[in-house]
Amino acid sequence: MSPPAKTSEKGTNTTKIHTTGLLDSFAELKVPHSWFASFYVLSVLASCFWGPQILFKTGLVPYITASGSENASTMTLQQVMVAWALMLVQGARRLYESLAFSKPSSSQMWVGHWAVGVWFYAMMSVAIWIEGSRELLSLSMCKTLSLTPTAALEKSNFTFKHFLFTGPTIRTFVGTLLFMLASGLQHDCHAYLASLKKYTLPEHPAFSLTLCPHYFAECLIYIALSVTAAPSGHLINRTIFCALVFVAINLGVTADGTKTWYEQKFGKEKVDSRARMIPFLY
């Protein structure tokens, strides 16, 4: 009987070195910080991609919504269109700000962060309407008449009338108002930061309670979208709320680093009374 083969320690170490080297190389991959604008280009294009499909019952929408639960609560058709429109406005505004307020910079970000951002905005373009699946697909009609998803949508009542003005519900009114106020706050913060001399401590009133009011406004925007798109019987849209959690954690980490930088640059006493992101809380 031949002796058992011995594992080559040298070979194992070589494999580990190659793997570690590959991961190190990936970790060092950077893209220009200006590529942030690509997030909002994608957001606008994705909204434009899904909008006509939702309206005219064509393309991928019937097949995506076909997997929805018949018993699940759903957004109304009007909610779908309002939420879709607000997301389009958000993407268009941020794209404008990225182009109008950006300054030449050599700063970079890790390619992994950029990829996550691309993934997030691609998913948000679907998340904004996916909880209206049952309404869009008309599952009851599909089940009763044995229609295909496309045929069911062709018989649905989704027409141009849903673009016409109807009295908003309290939920839509509150959500849209919060969205507008938060968007205005964020735009004002971005414009102010763009006007600041480099490495200057912000003195704008919005920065008096928190060092990152624009991050706080971003969270408020997703809260507004979650309220506006909440299905019947729910306070929030759970899918969009998950996006809010992702945004809050991501921006919260960045805000913590921002406060640390301000403390090192201007002294702890200058910024100690200001929150990182959420006034009086964090």
Backbone bond lengths (Angstrom), bond angles and torsions (degrees), N, CA, C in turn:
res aa  C-N    CA-C-N  psi(-1)  N-CA   C-N-CA  omega(-1)  CA-C   N-CA-C  phi
1 M - - - 1.473 - - 1.533 108.22 -
2 S 1.287 114.72 133.05 1.465 118.83 -178.94 1.514 110.19 -78.42
3 P 1.319 118.91 147.40 1.478 122.16 -178.40 1.524 110.41 -67.70
4 P 1.349 117.43 150.12 1.462 120.29 179.11 1.518 111.80 -60.59
5 A 1.343 114.43 142.70 1.462 118.99 -179.30 1.517 110.31 -66.56
6 K 1.294 116.21 138.82 1.460 121.08 178.63 1.523 110.37 -91.68
7 T 1.302 114.88 138.95 1.464 119.72 177.16 1.516 109.32 -71.76
8 S 1.277 115.83 130.36 1.459 120.15 -178.99 1.522 109.84 -77.37
9 E 1.322 114.96 109.69 1.467 119.38 179.88 1.517 110.58 -64.16
10 K 1.314 115.30 -36.77 1.466 119.52 179.33 1.516 111.15 -64.15
11 G 1.366 115.68 -41.46 1.464 119.29 178.98 1.515 111.85 -64.86
12 T 1.338 116.72 -40.85 1.466 121.01 179.06 1.522 110.72 -62.40
13 N 1.330 115.86 -44.57 1.460 119.64 179.75 1.526 111.47 -63.70
14 T 1.337 115.47 -38.16 1.462 119.43 178.80 1.521 110.90 -63.02
15 T 1.354 115.73 -42.44 1.476 120.23 178.26 1.517 111.11 -61.93
16 K 1.351 115.98 -42.62 1.464 119.91 179.21 1.520 111.07 -62.75
17 I 1.322 115.66 -40.92 1.462 119.74 -179.81 1.520 110.80 -64.01
18 H 1.350 116.39 -42.57 1.461 120.16 179.13 1.527 111.38 -64.57
19 T 1.359 115.28 -42.14 1.471 119.57 179.58 1.517 111.02 -64.34
20 T 1.340 115.36 -45.82 1.463 119.83 179.33 1.525 111.30 -62.04
21 G 1.323 115.36 -40.90 1.458 119.41 178.90 1.514 112.10 -64.01
22 L 1.335 115.95 -37.55 1.468 120.10 179.05 1.523 110.87 -66.37
23 L 1.342 116.16 -43.23 1.465 120.32 179.32 1.523 110.92 -65.99
24 D 1.326 116.03 -39.84 1.465 119.77 178.08 1.529 110.67 -62.62
25 S 1.326 115.51 -40.77 1.467 119.41 179.64 1.524 110.70 -64.78
26 F 1.336 115.93 -39.57 1.467 119.81 178.91 1.525 110.66 -66.16
27 A 1.338 115.65 -39.61 1.464 120.25 -179.28 1.523 111.74 -65.50
28 E 1.316 116.05 -22.92 1.463 120.12 -178.54 1.529 113.02 -91.05
29 L 1.324 117.03 -3.71 1.461 119.64 179.48 1.527 109.44 -70.22
30 K 1.303 116.82 123.52 1.459 122.19 -177.52 1.527 110.23 -124.30
31 V 1.324 114.64 153.55 1.462 120.90 172.68 1.528 106.95 -128.74
32 P 1.324 118.20 154.90 1.469 120.24 178.95 1.520 112.06 -58.77
33 H 1.315 116.23 142.20 1.463 120.83 179.14 1.520 111.55 -61.40
34 S 1.311 117.16 -23.54 1.468 121.32 178.50 1.516 112.21 -65.83
35 W 1.332 117.00 -14.39 1.460 120.23 178.28 1.523 112.22 -67.70
36 F 1.325 117.63 -6.73 1.464 120.58 173.34 1.523 110.79 -53.94
37 A 1.323 116.42 -33.25 1.457 120.19 -179.10 1.519 111.67 -60.44
38 S 1.335 116.87 -27.06 1.463 119.68 -179.37 1.526 111.72 -64.92
39 F 1.342 117.79 -26.91 1.462 120.55 176.52 1.525 110.30 -59.91
40 Y 1.315 115.04 -43.29 1.464 119.78 -174.11 1.522 111.98 -82.32
41 V 1.328 116.45 -27.52 1.468 119.35 170.70 1.522 108.45 -61.65
42 L 1.323 116.23 -46.69 1.462 120.98 178.89 1.525 111.14 -62.28
43 S 1.327 116.93 -42.89 1.464 120.82 -179.05 1.526 111.37 -59.98
44 V 1.327 116.78 -45.98 1.465 120.95 -179.92 1.525 110.52 -65.99
45 L 1.316 116.84 -45.43 1.465 120.45 -179.14 1.527 110.95 -63.99
46 A 1.328 116.73 -39.96 1.460 120.28 179.89 1.525 110.87 -66.52
47 S 1.327 117.42 -40.17 1.469 120.33 176.91 1.524 110.65 -62.35
48 C 1.326 115.47 -42.50 1.470 119.47 178.02 1.522 111.67 -67.20
49 F 1.322 116.57 -29.11 1.458 121.14 179.09 1.526 111.43 -70.38
50 W 1.351 116.23 -44.93 1.465 119.91 -176.09 1.520 113.25 -81.24
51 G 1.342 118.30 -31.13 1.459 120.71 -175.57 1.523 114.76 -53.40
52 P 1.318 119.59 -56.73 1.469 120.49 179.70 1.524 113.08 -61.39
53 Q 1.332 116.96 -33.46 1.464 119.49 179.54 1.526 111.05 -67.02
54 I 1.338 115.65 -38.89 1.466 119.52 177.04 1.521 110.23 -65.61
55 L 1.315 116.20 -42.52 1.454 120.95 -176.36 1.519 112.62 -70.38
56 F 1.322 116.90 -43.39 1.457 120.25 -172.69 1.529 113.55 -103.45
57 K 1.335 117.34 10.34 1.472 122.48 174.58 1.519 112.25 55.10
58 T 1.315 117.43 46.56 1.453 120.63 -177.97 1.526 110.57 -128.16
59 G 1.306 115.74 179.39 1.457 120.77 173.45 1.512 113.72 69.13
60 L 1.336 116.09 -136.04 1.460 122.15 -173.23 1.524 113.89 -86.66
61 V 1.317 117.50 -18.91 1.466 120.58 -173.83 1.527 113.02 -55.35
62 P 1.336 120.44 -47.98 1.472 119.31 -179.21 1.516 113.57 -58.10
63 Y 1.323 117.29 -34.22 1.455 120.88 -176.49 1.521 112.32 -82.16
64 I 1.325 116.72 -30.85 1.466 120.30 175.99 1.523 110.12 -70.73
65 T 1.320 116.14 -43.18 1.468 120.43 -177.23 1.518 112.44 -76.73
66 A 1.331 118.96 -14.09 1.461 121.45 -177.91 1.518 112.70 -63.70
67 S 1.336 117.40 -22.23 1.464 121.07 -178.77 1.521 112.50 -87.72
68 G 1.323 117.79 -0.22 1.459 120.82 -178.67 1.518 112.43 -69.28
69 S 1.325 116.30 152.46 1.456 121.87 179.86 1.514 110.91 -79.16
70 E 1.334 115.80 135.85 1.462 120.44 -178.90 1.517 111.84 -68.68
71 N 1.330 116.84 -27.59 1.460 120.77 -175.92 1.526 112.98 -93.89
72 A 1.302 117.61 -3.75 1.461 120.35 -177.85 1.524 111.15 -73.76
73 S 1.341 115.26 147.61 1.456 119.59 174.24 1.518 108.51 -65.33
74 T 1.319 115.68 151.44 1.457 118.20 -174.51 1.517 111.83 -136.68
75 M 1.311 115.09 154.18 1.457 120.60 170.94 1.526 108.32 -72.71
76 T 1.317 115.82 153.12 1.456 119.17 172.97 1.521 109.18 -78.69
77 L 1.315 116.17 165.62 1.457 120.14 179.01 1.523 111.28 -62.32
78 Q 1.351 115.66 -37.97 1.461 118.68 177.69 1.529 111.20 -64.37
79 Q 1.331 116.89 -39.71 1.463 120.35 177.61 1.525 111.36 -61.68
80 V 1.322 115.57 -41.25 1.462 119.87 179.19 1.523 110.46 -57.57
81 M 1.327 116.83 -47.20 1.452 120.65 -176.84 1.523 112.22 -70.42
82 V 1.342 117.48 -37.84 1.465 120.41 178.71 1.526 109.68 -66.19
83 A 1.339 117.36 -46.44 1.461 121.10 -179.64 1.527 110.56 -63.35
84 W 1.312 116.26 -42.29 1.474 120.14 178.04 1.531 110.60 -61.15
85 A 1.335 116.90 -43.75 1.466 121.00 -179.42 1.527 111.19 -64.60
86 L 1.332 117.47 -40.95 1.463 120.61 179.62 1.533 110.93 -64.57
87 M 1.318 116.96 -39.13 1.462 119.62 178.77 1.519 110.57 -66.81
88 L 1.315 116.81 -37.25 1.464 120.56 176.86 1.529 110.29 -63.99
89 V 1.321 116.99 -42.99 1.464 121.47 178.27 1.525 110.29 -62.67
90 Q 1.324 116.65 -42.85 1.463 120.44 179.45 1.527 111.23 -60.86
91 G 1.319 116.65 -46.76 1.455 120.03 179.80 1.515 112.36 -63.90
92 A 1.341 116.75 -41.87 1.469 120.94 -178.98 1.523 111.20 -66.62
93 R 1.338 117.00 -41.19 1.472 119.96 179.11 1.514 111.29 -64.49
94 R 1.338 116.81 -45.11 1.459 119.38 -178.76 1.523 111.35 -67.17
95 L 1.323 116.84 -32.94 1.462 119.69 176.61 1.523 109.81 -65.39
96 Y 1.327 116.50 -44.66 1.466 120.39 177.72 1.530 110.86 -58.98
97 E 1.332 116.52 -46.09 1.462 120.30 -178.80 1.523 111.63 -64.48
98 S 1.331 116.31 -38.53 1.469 119.75 179.51 1.515 111.34 -62.73
99 L 1.322 115.91 -35.26 1.465 119.96 -178.78 1.526 111.77 -84.35
100 A 1.341 116.93 -38.73 1.463 120.90 -174.67 1.525 113.03 -80.12
101 F 1.334 117.76 -33.91 1.454 120.95 -173.02 1.530 113.72 -102.34
102 S 1.310 117.22 -6.23 1.462 118.96 -176.99 1.520 110.89 -71.92
103 K 1.320 114.82 145.36 1.459 121.42 177.56 1.522 109.01 -119.30
104 P 1.312 117.29 151.73 1.470 119.38 177.52 1.525 110.19 -56.02
105 S 1.321 115.30 129.84 1.465 119.39 -177.10 1.520 109.76 -151.10
106 S 1.314 114.74 149.53 1.466 120.58 177.36 1.522 111.70 -97.42
107 S 1.344 117.37 3.57 1.461 120.79 -178.31 1.527 110.65 -66.34
108 Q 1.328 114.60 151.16 1.459 120.88 -177.55 1.514 110.52 -133.95
109 M 1.317 116.11 165.83 1.453 121.51 173.91 1.521 108.81 -132.89
110 W 1.323 115.77 155.60 1.454 121.29 179.74 1.523 109.40 -65.12
111 V 1.319 116.52 138.96 1.458 121.51 -177.03 1.532 111.41 -60.80
112 G 1.346 116.81 -28.89 1.461 120.10 177.21 1.512 112.09 -64.04
113 H 1.339 116.97 -40.26 1.463 120.74 176.95 1.524 110.64 -64.04
114 W 1.315 115.77 -40.04 1.461 119.36 178.50 1.525 110.37 -64.06
115 A 1.325 117.84 -42.53 1.463 121.76 -179.91 1.526 111.11 -63.46
116 V 1.327 116.85 -40.01 1.468 120.66 178.16 1.531 110.21 -63.65
117 G 1.336 116.59 -40.35 1.460 120.01 178.18 1.523 112.36 -63.16
118 V 1.325 116.29 -41.19 1.463 120.78 177.41 1.525 109.99 -62.01
119 W 1.324 115.65 -45.76 1.471 120.50 178.51 1.530 110.89 -60.38
120 F 1.329 116.85 -43.45 1.465 120.72 -177.29 1.523 111.52 -60.71
121 Y 1.325 117.65 -48.91 1.460 119.61 -176.35 1.530 111.95 -71.79
122 A 1.318 117.12 -29.26 1.462 119.53 174.29 1.523 110.28 -65.42
123 M 1.335 116.77 -42.53 1.463 120.84 179.50 1.525 111.75 -70.76
124 M 1.330 117.94 -35.66 1.464 120.35 179.68 1.519 111.68 -63.36
125 S 1.322 117.47 -31.31 1.462 120.21 179.94 1.520 111.09 -64.91
126 V 1.335 117.16 -22.58 1.462 121.95 176.03 1.531 110.52 -96.00
127 A 1.330 116.65 -39.34 1.460 121.52 -177.42 1.524 112.10 -58.21
128 I 1.318 116.08 -30.07 1.462 120.40 -174.72 1.525 112.78 -66.66
129 W 1.361 117.80 -21.55 1.464 119.61 -178.72 1.527 113.85 -127.52
130 I 1.314 118.55 -5.91 1.462 120.42 -171.18 1.519 112.74 -63.93
131 E 1.332 119.23 -28.15 1.465 120.11 178.95 1.522 111.90 -79.13
132 G 1.314 116.85 4.89 1.460 121.27 169.79 1.518 111.25 -102.14
133 S 1.332 116.67 17.90 1.461 121.78 -174.50 1.523 112.80 -55.94
134 R 1.333 116.29 -47.78 1.473 119.02 -174.84 1.506 110.97 -64.26
135 E 1.332 116.30 -38.11 1.459 119.46 178.77 1.524 110.54 -69.04
136 L 1.294 116.91 -41.25 1.456 120.34 -179.46 1.522 111.90 -65.88
137 L 1.281 116.18 -40.92 1.452 120.18 -175.13 1.519 113.69 -84.14
138 S 1.336 117.19 -20.80 1.467 121.29 -175.35 1.524 109.84 54.97
139 L 1.329 116.14 61.18 1.453 120.63 -175.02 1.532 113.18 -60.88
140 S 1.318 115.69 -34.68 1.455 117.98 -179.29 1.522 110.54 -62.80
141 M 1.335 116.22 -40.66 1.456 120.62 178.04 1.524 110.12 -67.45
142 C 1.337 115.56 -40.09 1.461 120.27 -179.56 1.528 110.69 -62.46
143 K 1.340 115.90 -38.86 1.453 120.03 -177.38 1.521 111.16 -74.71
144 T 1.348 116.29 -43.08 1.457 120.51 -176.15 1.517 112.10 -69.35
145 L 1.326 116.61 -43.06 1.458 120.89 -174.06 1.528 112.88 -97.51
146 S 1.353 116.26 0.60 1.467 121.12 -178.53 1.525 111.46 54.99
147 L 1.311 115.36 44.56 1.460 120.24 -179.41 1.515 110.74 -91.01
148 T 1.294 116.40 154.87 1.450 120.97 171.31 1.519 108.13 -72.03
149 P 1.331 119.61 160.14 1.469 120.77 178.28 1.520 112.96 -53.43
150 T 1.313 117.39 -42.16 1.468 120.02 -179.40 1.519 111.13 -65.49
151 A 1.337 116.27 -42.63 1.461 120.00 -179.77 1.518 111.14 -65.96
152 A 1.345 116.71 -36.80 1.470 119.85 179.17 1.513 110.53 -63.99
153 L 1.322 116.50 -42.92 1.454 119.80 179.88 1.524 111.63 -66.31
154 E 1.339 116.48 -32.50 1.454 119.36 179.71 1.521 111.37 -65.99
155 K 1.344 116.14 -25.71 1.449 120.04 179.58 1.527 112.25 -96.28
156 S 1.334 116.99 -1.27 1.458 119.85 179.76 1.520 109.90 -73.56
157 N 1.338 114.76 169.91 1.463 119.97 -175.65 1.516 112.40 -98.72
158 F 1.319 117.25 27.87 1.466 121.48 -177.83 1.525 109.13 -89.98
159 T 1.313 116.56 103.82 1.456 122.08 -176.43 1.519 109.11 -133.79
160 F 1.329 115.58 -172.22 1.457 120.29 -179.88 1.533 112.16 -64.49
161 K 1.318 118.15 -14.34 1.464 119.35 -179.64 1.528 111.53 -61.51
162 H 1.330 116.17 -21.13 1.462 119.04 -179.27 1.513 112.79 -76.72
163 F 1.323 117.00 -7.27 1.457 120.82 172.20 1.524 110.89 -90.83
164 L 1.335 116.81 -13.81 1.452 120.63 -178.68 1.523 109.09 -75.34
165 F 1.339 115.39 152.66 1.458 119.72 -177.69 1.520 110.52 -73.88
166 T 1.314 116.22 129.67 1.457 122.96 170.54 1.516 106.89 -130.86
167 G 1.313 116.33 156.58 1.448 119.90 -178.99 1.515 111.40 -55.93
168 P 1.330 119.07 125.47 1.464 120.98 -178.11 1.519 111.39 -72.23
169 T 1.307 116.46 149.91 1.452 120.48 171.75 1.522 108.03 -74.45
170 I 1.311 116.43 166.08 1.463 120.01 178.23 1.517 110.02 -59.76
171 R 1.330 115.79 -40.09 1.462 120.79 -179.64 1.526 111.07 -61.26
172 T 1.338 116.30 -47.61 1.462 120.29 -179.47 1.515 111.05 -65.78
173 F 1.320 116.61 -39.58 1.461 120.92 -179.72 1.520 110.99 -63.93
174 V 1.336 117.00 -48.21 1.468 121.28 -178.65 1.520 110.21 -65.25
175 G 1.327 116.42 -45.16 1.459 120.22 -178.76 1.518 112.42 -63.42
176 T 1.330 116.44 -44.34 1.461 120.30 -179.40 1.523 111.52 -67.96
177 L 1.335 116.90 -39.27 1.463 120.62 178.11 1.529 110.47 -63.26
178 L 1.332 116.93 -45.11 1.462 120.60 178.30 1.524 110.42 -62.32
179 F 1.321 116.77 -39.75 1.462 121.52 178.36 1.526 110.44 -60.43
180 M 1.318 117.27 -45.38 1.462 121.38 -178.59 1.521 111.09 -65.39
181 L 1.334 117.19 -43.98 1.459 120.71 -178.89 1.536 110.98 -65.67
182 A 1.338 115.98 -44.09 1.461 119.87 -179.91 1.530 111.09 -66.61
183 S 1.329 116.66 -38.36 1.468 120.60 178.35 1.527 110.24 -64.39
184 G 1.342 116.22 -41.58 1.455 120.44 178.24 1.518 111.70 -63.43
185 L 1.336 116.52 -42.66 1.466 121.11 178.08 1.526 110.56 -61.98
186 Q 1.316 116.63 -45.73 1.460 119.84 -178.11 1.529 111.34 -65.32
187 H 1.319 116.28 -41.38 1.469 119.45 179.13 1.524 110.57 -62.52
188 D 1.324 116.58 -42.61 1.464 120.50 179.75 1.529 110.66 -63.37
189 C 1.329 116.48 -40.57 1.471 120.46 178.74 1.520 111.17 -64.79
190 H 1.323 116.44 -43.95 1.465 119.72 -179.80 1.528 111.38 -64.32
191 A 1.337 115.87 -40.87 1.466 119.21 179.11 1.527 110.38 -65.00
192 Y 1.335 117.29 -40.24 1.459 120.88 179.59 1.523 111.33 -65.67
193 L 1.332 116.69 -45.58 1.467 120.30 -179.83 1.523 110.82 -61.93
194 A 1.331 116.44 -36.55 1.463 119.87 179.14 1.521 111.61 -67.43
195 S 1.344 116.77 -27.24 1.470 120.58 -178.71 1.526 112.94 -85.89
196 L 1.328 116.60 -12.98 1.463 120.75 -177.36 1.520 111.16 -70.89
197 K 1.317 114.66 145.24 1.453 119.92 170.33 1.521 108.09 -68.34
198 K 1.316 118.12 142.77 1.453 122.61 -175.71 1.523 111.05 -56.87
199 Y 1.355 115.25 138.28 1.459 123.35 179.05 1.528 111.51 61.89
200 T 1.331 115.03 45.69 1.462 121.53 177.05 1.519 109.01 -116.90
201 L 1.322 116.90 139.17 1.465 121.35 178.68 1.527 109.67 -74.47
202 P 1.329 119.66 123.62 1.470 121.77 -178.57 1.526 111.41 -62.63
203 E 1.328 115.95 136.51 1.459 121.89 178.64 1.526 111.77 -121.15
204 H 1.310 117.11 4.95 1.467 122.03 177.67 1.530 109.34 -60.04
205 P 1.344 119.00 143.79 1.472 120.98 -179.40 1.522 114.04 -53.03
206 A 1.337 116.76 -34.01 1.465 119.40 -179.94 1.516 112.13 -64.58
207 F 1.330 117.44 -21.59 1.458 122.11 -178.72 1.521 112.40 -95.96
208 S 1.318 117.33 6.30 1.466 119.93 -176.86 1.533 112.56 -74.90
209 L 1.329 117.54 -27.92 1.457 121.60 -179.24 1.526 112.78 -102.31
210 T 1.304 116.11 -28.08 1.458 121.09 -178.72 1.522 110.03 -142.69
211 L 1.310 116.23 145.32 1.456 120.19 -179.29 1.527 112.47 -78.53
212 C 1.318 116.22 -15.34 1.471 120.22 -177.98 1.532 110.85 -131.94
213 P 1.340 117.74 62.46 1.466 119.06 179.95 1.527 112.62 -63.76
214 H 1.341 117.30 -25.54 1.469 120.02 178.28 1.521 110.85 -68.72
215 Y 1.334 117.54 -31.04 1.462 120.51 174.49 1.535 110.26 -71.42
216 F 1.315 115.60 -41.68 1.464 120.32 177.10 1.529 110.41 -60.49
217 A 1.336 116.49 -41.14 1.463 120.88 178.42 1.525 110.84 -63.71
218 E 1.334 117.33 -36.53 1.471 121.18 177.76 1.524 110.32 -60.84
219 C 1.320 116.25 -42.40 1.469 119.84 177.33 1.525 111.18 -64.07
220 L 1.333 116.53 -41.14 1.460 120.22 178.24 1.527 111.55 -62.25
221 I 1.322 116.45 -35.68 1.462 120.60 178.80 1.526 110.28 -62.54
222 Y 1.325 116.92 -42.77 1.465 119.24 -179.44 1.528 111.45 -74.38
223 I 1.320 117.43 -28.69 1.462 119.78 171.97 1.524 109.36 -64.09
224 A 1.333 116.67 -43.87 1.453 121.57 179.37 1.525 111.33 -61.31
225 L 1.314 116.84 -43.43 1.467 120.61 178.09 1.525 110.74 -64.11
226 S 1.328 116.29 -38.88 1.460 120.86 -179.76 1.526 111.39 -65.57
227 V 1.318 116.53 -38.32 1.472 120.73 178.50 1.533 110.25 -71.93
228 T 1.312 116.70 -46.23 1.460 121.11 -178.48 1.524 111.69 -60.15
229 A 1.333 117.19 -37.22 1.465 121.76 -175.41 1.523 113.16 -97.91
230 A 1.340 118.01 14.94 1.459 120.51 -178.25 1.530 110.80 -67.41
231 P 1.328 118.99 126.31 1.470 121.22 177.82 1.523 110.98 -64.37
232 S 1.303 115.71 165.20 1.456 121.24 -179.73 1.528 110.74 -57.30
233 G 1.326 115.67 131.87 1.456 120.66 178.93 1.513 114.67 87.10
234 H 1.333 117.59 1.26 1.461 121.64 -179.19 1.532 109.76 -123.79
235 L 1.333 115.69 147.21 1.463 120.64 177.89 1.525 111.53 -78.62
236 I 1.328 115.79 -29.88 1.460 120.29 -176.38 1.528 109.95 -137.23
237 N 1.292 115.42 162.48 1.453 122.97 170.57 1.531 107.28 -87.53
238 R 1.307 117.15 113.61 1.468 120.77 -171.96 1.533 112.24 -65.74
239 T 1.312 116.93 -34.23 1.462 119.67 -179.94 1.529 110.29 -64.76
240 I 1.322 116.25 -46.81 1.467 120.05 179.70 1.525 110.64 -70.11
241 F 1.333 116.76 -31.60 1.461 119.38 177.47 1.522 110.86 -62.64
242 C 1.333 117.44 -35.94 1.468 120.55 175.83 1.527 110.24 -62.31
243 A 1.340 115.71 -38.20 1.466 119.53 176.37 1.522 110.27 -64.81
244 L 1.327 116.92 -38.07 1.467 121.33 177.01 1.524 110.90 -60.11
245 V 1.326 117.20 -43.85 1.469 121.07 179.41 1.526 109.85 -60.90
246 F 1.327 116.06 -44.47 1.471 120.79 178.70 1.529 110.55 -59.72
247 V 1.327 116.20 -47.36 1.461 121.02 -178.87 1.529 110.93 -63.78
248 A 1.336 116.72 -44.49 1.461 120.95 -177.70 1.528 111.47 -62.68
249 I 1.325 117.16 -42.68 1.465 120.44 179.52 1.532 110.53 -66.58
250 N 1.313 115.80 -46.27 1.463 120.78 -178.32 1.533 111.23 -61.44
251 L 1.329 116.21 -48.93 1.458 119.92 -179.25 1.525 111.48 -71.94
252 G 1.339 116.87 -30.94 1.458 120.19 178.39 1.521 112.20 -62.47
253 V 1.330 115.71 -41.12 1.471 120.36 177.28 1.527 110.06 -64.48
254 T 1.331 116.15 -43.54 1.464 120.13 179.21 1.524 111.05 -64.63
255 A 1.334 117.12 -39.76 1.459 121.27 179.43 1.517 111.31 -63.92
256 D 1.334 116.75 -36.52 1.465 120.16 177.56 1.531 110.40 -63.19
257 G 1.315 115.74 -42.83 1.463 119.12 177.03 1.516 112.11 -65.73
258 T 1.338 116.54 -34.43 1.460 120.81 178.60 1.527 111.28 -64.35
259 K 1.333 116.53 -43.60 1.472 119.14 179.92 1.526 110.70 -65.81
260 T 1.331 116.53 -39.54 1.464 119.74 177.56 1.523 111.04 -60.25
261 W 1.335 115.84 -40.96 1.464 119.98 179.35 1.526 110.69 -65.48
262 Y 1.347 117.36 -43.48 1.466 120.67 178.62 1.532 110.73 -61.54
263 E 1.334 117.13 -40.61 1.469 120.32 179.27 1.520 111.35 -62.61
264 Q 1.311 116.44 -40.98 1.461 120.49 179.41 1.521 112.04 -70.39
265 K 1.314 116.13 -33.20 1.464 120.73 -175.45 1.523 112.18 -83.21
266 F 1.334 117.15 -42.64 1.472 120.20 -172.08 1.530 113.52 -115.73
267 G 1.328 117.48 -6.29 1.456 119.86 -178.81 1.524 111.00 100.22
268 K 1.318 115.63 139.50 1.458 120.74 -176.59 1.517 112.67 -60.78
269 E 1.330 116.66 -35.85 1.469 119.79 -177.60 1.521 112.63 -64.27
270 K 1.332 118.47 -24.26 1.464 121.89 -178.63 1.525 112.85 -75.34
271 V 1.336 117.00 -26.87 1.468 119.96 -174.02 1.526 113.02 -124.09
272 D 1.325 117.19 0.10 1.466 120.39 -174.38 1.521 112.49 -61.24
273 S 1.325 117.99 -30.86 1.465 120.91 -177.70 1.525 113.02 -81.67
274 R 1.304 116.77 -8.24 1.460 120.50 -178.68 1.527 110.83 -98.62
275 A 1.331 115.42 139.26 1.461 120.14 177.57 1.526 110.05 -73.03
276 R 1.292 116.24 164.62 1.465 119.96 176.97 1.523 110.90 -70.77
277 M 1.361 116.35 -51.31 1.451 120.04 -175.45 1.533 112.99 -138.50
278 I 1.329 116.83 -51.47 1.468 121.23 -176.61 1.523 108.45 -98.99
279 P 1.322 118.17 118.11 1.468 121.07 -178.05 1.525 112.64 -52.07
280 F 1.321 116.07 131.94 1.473 125.44 175.45 1.538 114.01 69.89
281 L 1.315 118.09 -6.22 1.467 120.41 -177.42 1.518 113.58 -117.02
282 Y 1.332 116.87 -50.03 1.454 119.43 -174.70 1.528 109.60 -146.70
